[in-house]
Amino acid sequence: MKELSFFDKVYELVQQIPHGKVTTYGAIANKLGAPQASRAVGYALNHSKNLENIPAHRVVNRKGLLTGKIHFMGTNLMQQLLESEGLEIKNNQIQNLEQHLWLP
């Protein structure tokens, strides 16, 4: 049986993020045993655009900033998706991050 690629492992983990919660690029990298690979997690999520059921909008930087929003079609799609799940966003940053943070 073929081992999953790093990108596929990222996708599997991101699919587990509950509705109304977010996690960070670093938390995903740590869970996958590659703590220096936060940026690679971002690359994986950027390549997930054509995949269904990958809630990439639920992954933010360690400060709760929507750093990946430029990769979503429409200027505020990432923010709109998060707000529709009950999160409050101000100045591209999740408010009360600790309340919404999910650690894998």
Phi and psi in degrees as GROMACS dihedral restraints (atoms count N, CA, C in turn):
[ dihedral_restraints ]
;  ai    aj    ak    al  type     phi  dphi    fc
    3     4     5     6     1   -74.6    20    10
    4     5     6     7     1   135.2    20    10
    6     7     8     9     1   -73.9    20    10
    7     8     9    10     1   144.5    20    10
    9    10    11    12     1   -66.5    20    10
   10    11    12    13     1   145.5    20    10
   12    13    14    15     1   -73.9    20    10
   13    14    15    16     1   165.4    20    10
   15    16    17    18     1   -56.7    20    10
   16    17    18    19     1   -45.3    20    10
   18    19    20    21     1   -59.0    20    10
   19    20    21    22     1   -44.5    20    10
   21    22    23    24     1   -63.6    20    10
   22    23    24    25     1   -36.7    20    10
   24    25    26    27     1   -65.5    20    10
   25    26    27    28     1   -39.2    20    10
   27    28    29    30     1   -60.8    20    10
   28    29    30    31     1   -46.9    20    10
   30    31    32    33     1   -62.3    20    10
   31    32    33    34     1   -41.6    20    10
   33    34    35    36     1   -60.8    20    10
   34    35    36    37     1   -41.6    20    10
   36    37    38    39     1   -70.2    20    10
   37    38    39    40     1   -42.6    20    10
   39    40    41    42     1   -64.0    20    10
   40    41    42    43     1   -33.2    20    10
   42    43    44    45     1   -64.4    20    10
   43    44    45    46     1   -18.3    20    10
   45    46    47    48     1   -87.4    20    10
   46    47    48    49     1   -10.9    20    10
   48    49    50    51     1   -65.4    20    10
   49    50    51    52     1   122.0    20    10
   51    52    53    54     1   -67.2    20    10
   52    53    54    55     1   152.7    20    10
   54    55    56    57     1   -53.7    20    10
   55    56    57    58     1   132.9    20    10
   57    58    59    60     1    83.4    20    10
   58    59    60    61     1     5.9    20    10
   60    61    62    63     1  -122.4    20    10
   61    62    63    64     1   160.3    20    10
   63    64    65    66     1  -134.7    20    10
   64    65    66    67     1   162.2    20    10
   66    67    68    69     1  -136.8    20    10
   67    68    69    70     1   179.8    20    10
   69    70    71    72     1  -113.0    20    10
   70    71    72    73     1   160.7    20    10
   72    73    74    75     1   -58.1    20    10
   73    74    75    76     1   -42.3    20    10
   75    76    77    78     1   -65.5    20    10
   76    77    78    79     1   -39.0    20    10
   78    79    80    81     1   -63.7    20    10
   79    80    81    82     1   -38.9    20    10
   81    82    83    84     1   -66.4    20    10
   82    83    84    85     1   -47.1    20    10
   84    85    86    87     1   -58.4    20    10
   85    86    87    88     1   -44.4    20    10
   87    88    89    90     1   -60.6    20    10
   88    89    90    91     1   -45.5    20    10
   90    91    92    93     1   -61.3    20    10
   91    92    93    94     1   -33.5    20    10
   93    94    95    96     1   -85.0    20    10
   94    95    96    97     1     5.0    20    10
   96    97    98    99     1    76.9    20    10
   97    98    99   100     1    20.6    20    10
   99   100   101   102     1  -132.8    20    10
  100   101   102   103     1    68.2    20    10
  102   103   104   105     1   -59.6    20    10
  103   104   105   106     1   -19.1    20    10
  105   106   107   108     1   -92.1    20    10
  106   107   108   109     1     7.5    20    10
  108   109   110   111     1  -104.6    20    10
  109   110   111   112     1    27.0    20    10
  111   112   113   114     1   -56.0    20    10
  112   113   114   115     1   -43.0    20    10
  114   115   116   117     1   -65.6    20    10
  115   116   117   118     1   -37.2    20    10
  117   118   119   120     1   -65.5    20    10
  118   119   120   121     1   -33.2    20    10
  120   121   122   123     1   -61.8    20    10
  121   122   123   124     1   -43.5    20    10
  123   124   125   126     1   -61.0    20    10
  124   125   126   127     1   -41.9    20    10
  126   127   128   129     1   -61.5    20    10
  127   128   129   130     1   -43.0    20    10
  129   130   131   132     1   -60.1    20    10
  130   131   132   133     1   -45.3    20    10
  132   133   134   135     1   -67.1    20    10
  133   134   135   136     1   -35.2    20    10
  135   136   137   138     1   -63.4    20    10
  136   137   138   139     1   -32.4    20    10
  138   139   140   141     1   -84.1    20    10
  139   140   141   142     1     0.3    20    10
  141   142   143   144     1   -90.6    20    10
  142   143   144   145     1     4.6    20    10
  144   145   146   147     1   -53.1    20    10
  145   146   147   148     1   -38.4    20    10
  147   148   149   150     1   -92.2    20    10
  148   149   150   151     1     5.2    20    10
  150   151   152   153     1   -99.1    20    10
  151   152   153   154     1   143.4    20    10
  153   154   155   156     1   -87.5    20    10
  154   155   156   157     1   154.4    20    10
  156   157   158   159     1    64.8    20    10
  157   158   159   160     1    27.4    20    10
  159   160   161   162     1  -110.4    20    10
  160   161   162   163     1   100.9    20    10
  162   163   164   165     1   -80.1    20    10
  163   164   165   166     1    66.6    20    10
  165   166   167   168     1   -60.2    20    10
  166   167   168   169     1   -23.0    20    10
  168   169   170   171     1   -65.1    20    10
  169   170   171   172     1   -15.7    20    10
  171   172   173   174     1   -88.9    20    10
  172   173   174   175     1    10.1    20    10
  174   175   176   177     1  -116.2    20    10
  175   176   177   178     1   124.5    20    10
  177   178   179   180     1  -130.4    20    10
  178   179   180   181     1   175.7    20    10
  180   181   182   183     1   -79.2    20    10
  181   182   183   184     1   174.7    20    10
  183   184   185   186     1   -64.4    20    10
  184   185   186   187     1   -16.8    20    10
  186   187   188   189     1   -98.8    20    10
  187   188   189   190     1     3.0    20    10
  189   190   191   192     1    85.0    20    10
  190   191   192   193     1    11.9    20    10
  192   193   194   195     1   -79.9    20    10
  193   194   195   196     1   142.9    20    10
  195   196   197   198     1   -82.9    20    10
  196   197   198   199     1    62.5    20    10
  198   199   200   201     1   -67.9    20    10
  199   200   201   202     1   -20.6    20    10
  201   202   203   204     1   -90.4    20    10
  202   203   204   205     1     3.5    20    10
  204   205   206   207     1   -62.5    20    10
  205   206   207   208     1   -24.7    20    10
  207   208   209   210     1   -67.0    20    10
  208   209   210   211     1   -16.4    20    10
  210   211   212   213     1   -91.7    20    10
  211   212   213   214     1     0.8    20    10
  213   214   215   216     1  -100.8    20    10
  214   215   216   217     1   136.8    20    10
  216   217   218   219     1   -63.6    20    10
  217   218   219   220     1   137.8    20    10
  219   220   221   222     1    88.8    20    10
  220   221   222   223     1   147.7    20    10
  222   223   224   225     1   -70.2    20    10
  223   224   225   226     1   -31.8    20    10
  225   226   227   228     1  -124.9    20    10
  226   227   228   229     1    23.2    20    10
  228   229   230   231     1   -60.7    20    10
  229   230   231   232     1   -44.4    20    10
  231   232   233   234     1   -59.5    20    10
  232   233   234   235     1   -46.8    20    10
  234   235   236   237     1   -62.0    20    10
  235   236   237   238     1   -43.8    20    10
  237   238   239   240     1   -62.4    20    10
  238   239   240   241     1   -40.9    20    10
  240   241   242   243     1   -63.4    20    10
  241   242   243   244     1   -44.6    20    10
  243   244   245   246     1   -66.1    20    10
  244   245   246   247     1   -42.0    20    10
  246   247   248   249     1   -63.6    20    10
  247   248   249   250     1   -34.9    20    10
  249   250   251   252     1   -67.8    20    10
  250   251   252   253     1   -16.8    20    10
  252   253   254   255     1   -98.0    20    10
  253   254   255   256     1     7.0    20    10
  255   256   257   258     1    97.1    20    10
  256   257   258   259     1     5.4    20    10
  258   259   260   261     1   -87.8    20    10
  259   260   261   262     1   146.2    20    10
  261   262   263   264     1  -100.4    20    10
  262   263   264   265     1   129.7    20    10
  264   265   266   267     1  -120.3    20    10
  265   266   267   268     1   129.8    20    10
  267   268   269   270     1  -133.3    20    10
  268   269   270   271     1   131.7    20    10
  270   271   272   273     1    51.0    20    10
  271   272   273   274     1    46.4    20    10
  273   274   275   276     1    63.0    20    10
  274   275   276   277     1    24.0    20    10
  276   277   278   279     1  -133.3    20    10
  277   278   279   280     1   135.3    20    10
  279   280   281   282     1   -69.1    20    10
  280   281   282   283     1   131.2    20    10
  282   283   284   285     1   -86.2    20    10
  283   284   285   286     1   142.6    20    10
  285   286   287   288     1    56.7    20    10
  286   287   288   289     1    49.6    20    10
  288   289   290   291     1   -52.0    20    10
  289   290   291   292     1   -43.7    20    10
  291   292   293   294     1   -59.3    20    10
  292   293   294   295     1   -27.8    20    10
  294   295   296   297     1   -73.3    20    10
  295   296   297   298     1   -28.1    20    10
  297   298   299   300     1  -107.0    20    10
  298   299   300   301     1    -2.0    20    10
  300   301   302   303     1   -77.3    20    10
  301   302   303   304     1   130.4    20    10
  303   304   305   306     1  -114.2    20    10
  304   305   306   307     1   123.9    20    10
  306   307   308   309     1  -107.9    20    10
  307   308   309   310     1   122.5    20    10
